Amino acid sequence: MAFLFGRSRQKSPSDLVRHLKTALTTDAEDSARLLAQMKLVLQGSHDTDASPEQCHQLITGMIHEDLLLHLARNLHNLPFESRKDAQVIFSAAFRFRPPGTNPIAAELPPALHHVIKNRPEVVITLCRAYDRRESAMPAGTVLRELLKYEAVAAIILADEPGEGSNTGMRTDVPQTGQGVFWRFFDWIDKGAFEVSADAFTTFRDLLTKHKTLISRYLSTNFDLFFARYNGTLVQSSSYVTKRQSIKLLGEILLDRANYTVMTSYVDRGDHLKLCMNLLKDERKMVQYEGFHVFKVFVANPHKSLAVQRILLNNRDRLLRFLPEFLDERTDDEQFLDEKTFLINQIRNMPAQPVDPVARPREGGVGAGVGGPR
């Protein structure tokens, strides 16, 4: 592949790595040139396939020189095209398996294994790329590829301030709310539009891809998580953030893997009041997404005393309000059926709150309401 680098200036893969590590903090133009050459080594060109041996040498050098961390830290300093090249290099490095290995085997690709076991800071630094508009989207694309692996999600969720604080990636330990996961709330709510949109996509993957992990994490950090989620995202001044967040909340609550989380959420009277206010929002789609959270409270056969009191105190108003609620959705049969079901549930509630019976292990909420849309 000498033609890639020029016959008189050919650099070996290990030379490329060493030169780029230096250039990242000193010379943006040289960094751009070196990144383009590294991308060619990993991808090949229209005329020539990539050499597995050179790819292996390059990635081995990146691991040895800690280049993945340096590249993540300096992503925002690169020119636009070079940031795209860096994204390709990250993705290729994390997918690459040495020649002769079985792609179906359970072993992780070497670069990914190295990051998970020895350099979780790479993942955390890629998350912090959302601090800057320049680096947000290339880092986000890499993160979403990495989030296919539960261990990567655990690194993000378990992160806490302080050296070595995420050692062991314990997601069943209560959080302080200072780790990188909790920064997503501000990146989504306060970031520029493209940063917010990309951060929300990554945030959604974090909360939906690895169900057992997330259920345990949300149960452990229930009060902290939902205080941030409801206070920052569901009540965001951004229409897009508000609508997306309410929809995601409904999906989380209706996922059977999150049954314990759901029952805790719908026990709270303040959560019900928040949802009832969403039904009165001036924007139709916010009302619609809010309805799909509200229905979980009403359909719960084991309503807490606090929830029963709120529904009974507002029964007459709800029975006047719901029949005309979003009445233009005449073609949405599931919505119409669910609305009728909720009206009947509210109408047939006892006149006074009744102590809820012990909940079954699973099920309960669900009869008469659909799952995630």
Summary of the structure (lengths in Angstrom):
residues: 373
radius of gyration: 25.3
end to end distance: 50.6
largest distance: 89.2
contacts: 1137
relative contact order: 0.06
helix: 67%
strand: 0%
